[in-house]
Amino acid sequence: MTRKTTLRRPTTTLVPRVLLAAALVAGTAGACGGGDEPAKTRRAADAPAADPAAAPSSPAPEPRQVAIIIDRKRTEKTVTGTTVAQVLDQAGVKLGKYDLVEPARDEPAEAKITITRLLSKPVVKGVRTTLPVVKKKDRKLPPFSQKEVRAGKPGLTIVKTAWAKRKGKKVKIVLAEKVKRKPVAQILAIGPSAGGGPASGLNWAGLAKCESGGRPNAVNPAGYYGLYQFSLPTWRSVGGSGLPSQAPAAEQTYRAQLLYKKVGGRWQGQWPHCGKFLFS
């Protein structure tokens, strides 16, 4: 008896099914965030943003005393401002158009703020200073004469001024000044200023009081000048220049003594009415 042989089908579909299942599992894991790195990234992106208002703020400035000086009048104010503008605003101080402030408005406020009230814009100009004169005695020169030894030169000062109200009046005040060029003094050599000899001992004050009332600038319309009523020709004969009434009193006395000596003491021809007072 012949045995019938039954053949089995090969299981070729098993492997593809296993691979398909593995692929499905991997795809599901990727879609659901199965990896560590994607999960971290997602958590960072989903985290709420930081609130700026929740950040710690810097502490407020503490109140302090600041001296505010307005036109030399000082007041003390308690403020917290950090700039000059803030301090003045807190102190209720308003500035005019031309007012000067030190330190400047936008600078940090110090312990003192100085304000100068002005009515006008400051003006800067150069001012020539007075020419100084140095006089040196020189006995070699004729009495009451002078000679320039060195020419002088005035100085120059830069001055800033403005109009301001002081004690209810509008006045010009000096805000600043700076010497740009120092003056150079003029040097003059001066001759003797007093007479000598026997004539100096006479009473010249008595003569002057009689002739002119003791006034060095006395002028007689008849053509006589000064303490001793010199005529111009007589004045020039004893070395005088210009008008006798414009010369210093000491020079007039000196030249009167020269005249007395020149005429040999004959005073009657020069001072016929008052000459007697020379001996009083």
C-alpha positions as CSV (number, residue, x, y, z in Angstrom):
1,M,0.0,0.0,0.0
2,T,1.3,3.2,-1.1
3,R,1.5,6.2,1.6
4,K,0.3,9.5,0.4
5,T,2.6,12.4,1.1
6,T,1.1,15.8,2.1
7,L,3.2,18.9,1.3
8,R,3.1,22.0,3.7
9,R,3.0,25.6,2.4
10,P,6.1,27.6,3.3
11,T,5.4,30.4,5.9
12,T,6.7,33.3,3.6
13,T,4.2,35.9,5.0
14,L,5.4,35.8,8.6
15,V,8.5,37.9,8.2
16,P,6.8,40.8,6.4
17,R,4.2,41.0,9.1
18,V,6.8,41.2,11.8
19,L,8.6,44.0,10.0
20,L,5.4,45.9,9.5
21,A,4.5,45.7,13.2
22,A,7.9,47.0,14.2
23,A,7.6,49.9,11.8
24,L,4.3,50.9,13.2
25,V,5.6,50.8,16.7
26,A,8.6,53.1,15.8
27,G,6.3,55.6,13.9
28,T,3.9,55.8,16.8
29,A,6.8,56.6,19.3
30,G,8.2,59.4,17.0
31,A,4.8,61.0,16.6
32,C,4.1,60.9,20.4
33,G,7.5,62.3,21.3
34,G,9.2,59.2,22.4
35,G,12.7,60.8,22.3
36,D,14.3,62.7,25.2
37,E,15.6,65.8,23.2
38,P,12.3,66.6,21.5
39,A,10.5,66.5,24.8
40,K,12.9,69.0,26.4
41,T,12.5,71.4,23.5
42,R,8.8,71.2,23.7
43,R,8.7,71.8,27.4
44,A,11.0,74.9,27.0
45,A,8.8,76.3,24.3
46,D,5.6,75.7,26.3
47,A,7.0,77.4,29.5
48,P,5.3,80.8,30.4
49,A,7.3,84.0,29.6
50,A,8.9,85.9,32.5
51,D,6.9,89.0,33.8
52,P,9.0,92.2,33.6
53,A,7.0,93.7,36.5
54,A,8.0,90.9,38.7
55,A,11.8,91.8,38.3
56,P,13.3,93.5,41.4
57,S,13.4,97.3,41.1
58,S,16.2,99.6,42.3
59,P,15.6,101.4,45.7
60,A,14.2,104.9,45.6
61,P,16.7,107.8,46.5
62,E,16.6,108.7,50.1
63,P,15.4,112.3,51.0
64,R,18.3,114.7,51.6
65,Q,18.9,118.4,52.3
66,V,20.0,120.6,49.5
67,A,20.8,124.3,49.8
68,I,19.3,126.5,47.1
69,I,20.9,130.0,46.9
70,I,18.9,132.6,44.9
71,D,20.6,136.0,44.5
72,R,22.6,135.3,47.7
73,K,19.5,134.3,49.7
74,R,19.9,130.7,51.0
75,T,17.1,128.2,51.7
76,E,17.2,124.5,52.7
77,K,15.0,122.0,50.9
78,T,14.4,118.3,51.5
79,V,14.3,116.5,48.1
80,T,14.9,113.1,46.5
81,G,15.7,114.3,42.9
82,T,19.0,113.3,41.4
83,T,19.4,116.1,38.8
84,V,19.4,119.9,39.3
85,A,16.2,120.1,37.3
86,Q,14.4,117.5,39.4
87,V,15.5,119.2,42.7
88,L,14.3,122.6,41.5
89,D,11.0,121.1,40.4
90,Q,10.5,119.4,43.8
91,A,11.4,122.7,45.6
92,G,9.0,124.7,43.5
93,V,11.7,126.9,42.0
94,K,11.0,128.2,38.5
95,L,13.8,129.6,36.3
96,G,13.5,132.6,34.1
97,K,14.7,132.9,30.5
98,Y,18.1,134.3,31.3
99,D,18.7,132.9,34.8
100,L,22.1,131.3,35.5
101,V,22.2,128.0,37.4
102,E,25.2,126.3,38.8
103,P,25.6,123.3,38.4
104,A,23.7,123.2,35.0
105,R,20.1,121.9,35.0
106,D,20.9,118.5,33.5
107,E,23.9,117.8,35.8
108,P,23.7,115.8,39.0
109,A,22.5,117.8,42.0
110,E,25.1,118.5,44.6
111,A,24.7,119.8,48.2
112,K,24.3,123.4,46.9
113,I,22.6,125.0,43.9
114,T,23.2,128.6,43.0
115,I,20.8,130.7,41.0
116,T,21.4,134.2,39.7
117,R,18.2,136.0,38.4
118,L,18.8,138.0,35.3
119,L,16.7,140.4,33.2
120,S,18.8,140.2,30.1
121,K,21.2,137.9,28.2
122,P,24.8,138.2,29.4
123,V,27.1,140.3,27.3
124,V,30.9,139.8,27.0
125,K,33.2,142.7,26.1
126,G,36.8,143.8,26.6
127,V,37.5,146.7,29.0
128,R,40.7,148.6,29.1
129,T,42.1,149.0,32.6
130,T,43.5,152.3,33.9
131,L,47.0,153.1,32.9
132,P,49.1,153.0,36.1
133,V,51.7,155.7,36.5
134,V,54.9,155.3,38.6
135,K,56.6,158.6,39.6
136,K,60.3,158.7,40.5
137,K,62.1,161.8,41.8
138,D,65.0,163.0,39.8
139,R,67.0,166.0,41.2
140,K,68.7,166.4,37.9
141,L,65.5,167.6,36.3
142,P,64.2,171.2,36.6
143,P,61.8,171.7,39.5
144,F,58.2,170.7,38.7
145,S,59.2,169.2,35.4
146,Q,58.8,165.6,34.4
147,K,60.2,163.2,31.8
148,E,58.8,159.9,30.6
149,V,61.3,157.1,31.2
150,R,59.0,154.3,30.0
151,A,55.8,154.4,28.0
152,G,52.9,152.7,29.6
153,K,50.3,150.3,28.1
154,P,46.8,149.8,29.5
155,G,45.6,146.3,30.4
156,L,42.6,144.5,29.0
157,T,40.0,142.6,31.0
158,I,37.2,140.4,29.5
159,V,34.0,141.2,31.5
160,K,30.7,139.5,31.4
161,T,27.8,141.7,32.5
162,A,24.0,141.5,32.5
163,W,21.0,143.5,33.8
164,A,19.4,142.3,37.0
165,K,17.0,143.5,39.6
166,R,18.6,144.4,42.9
167,K,16.6,146.1,45.8
168,G,13.8,146.9,43.4
169,K,16.1,148.6,40.9
170,K,17.4,147.6,37.5
171,V,21.2,147.6,37.6
172,K,24.0,146.2,35.6
173,I,26.0,143.5,37.4
174,V,29.3,141.8,36.7
175,L,29.0,138.1,36.4
176,A,32.6,137.2,35.6
177,E,35.8,138.9,34.6
178,K,39.2,137.6,33.4
179,V,42.4,139.5,32.8
180,K,43.6,139.0,29.3
181,R,46.5,141.4,29.3
182,K,48.1,143.0,32.4
183,P,48.8,146.7,32.2
184,V,52.4,148.1,31.9
185,A,53.0,151.1,34.2
186,Q,54.2,154.4,32.8
187,I,57.3,155.6,34.5
188,L,57.9,159.3,35.0
189,A,60.9,161.1,36.3
190,I,59.8,164.1,38.4
191,G,62.0,167.1,39.2
192,P,62.1,168.8,42.7
193,S,58.7,170.1,43.9
194,A,59.9,172.6,46.5
195,G,61.9,175.8,46.4
196,G,64.8,176.6,48.5
197,G,66.9,179.6,49.7
198,P,66.0,182.5,51.9
199,A,62.7,183.2,50.0
200,S,61.2,179.9,51.1
201,G,61.0,181.3,54.7
202,L,58.7,184.1,53.8
203,N,54.9,184.1,54.4
204,W,53.8,183.0,51.0
205,A,50.4,181.8,52.4
206,G,49.7,185.3,53.6
207,L,50.6,186.8,50.2
208,A,48.3,184.2,48.4
209,K,45.4,185.0,50.7
210,C,45.6,188.6,49.9
211,E,46.1,188.2,46.1
212,S,43.6,185.4,45.4
213,G,41.9,184.4,48.6
214,G,44.2,181.4,48.7
215,R,42.6,179.8,45.6
216,P,45.1,178.1,43.2
217,N,42.6,178.3,40.3
218,A,41.7,181.9,40.7
219,V,41.4,183.9,37.5
220,N,41.2,187.7,37.2
221,P,39.6,188.9,33.9
222,A,42.3,191.5,33.6
223,G,44.8,188.7,32.8
224,Y,46.1,187.5,36.1
225,Y,46.1,183.8,37.3
226,G,46.5,181.6,40.3
227,L,47.6,182.0,43.9
228,Y,49.9,184.9,43.2
229,Q,48.1,186.4,40.3
230,F,50.8,185.9,37.7
231,S,50.5,187.5,34.3
232,L,51.3,185.0,31.5
233,P,54.6,186.7,30.5
234,T,55.8,186.8,34.1
235,W,54.8,183.2,34.6
236,R,56.8,182.1,31.5
237,S,59.8,184.2,32.6
238,V,60.3,181.9,35.6
239,G,59.9,178.6,33.6
240,G,56.1,178.1,33.8
241,S,54.1,176.6,31.0
242,G,50.3,176.7,30.4
243,L,48.1,178.7,32.7
244,P,49.3,179.4,36.2
245,S,45.8,178.7,37.5
246,Q,46.1,175.1,36.1
247,A,49.5,174.4,37.8
248,P,49.7,172.7,41.2
249,A,49.8,175.1,44.2
250,A,53.3,173.9,45.1
251,E,54.6,174.8,41.6
252,Q,52.9,178.2,41.8
253,T,54.7,178.9,45.1
254,Y,58.0,177.7,43.8
255,R,57.8,180.0,40.7
256,A,56.7,182.9,42.9
257,Q,59.9,182.3,45.0
258,L,61.9,182.2,41.7
259,L,60.4,185.6,40.8
260,Y,61.2,187.1,44.1
261,K,64.8,186.0,43.7
262,K,64.9,187.2,40.1
263,V,63.9,190.7,41.0
264,G,66.3,190.8,43.9
265,G,63.7,191.0,46.6
266,R,62.0,194.0,45.1
267,W,58.6,192.7,45.6
268,Q,56.9,196.1,45.2
269,G,56.9,195.8,41.4
270,Q,55.3,192.4,41.5
271,W,52.8,192.6,44.4
272,P,52.4,196.3,45.2
273,H,49.4,195.9,47.3
274,C,49.8,192.5,49.0
275,G,53.6,192.0,49.1
276,K,53.8,193.4,52.6
277,F,52.2,190.1,53.8
278,L,55.3,188.2,52.9
279,F,56.8,189.6,56.2
280,S,53.8,189.3,58.4
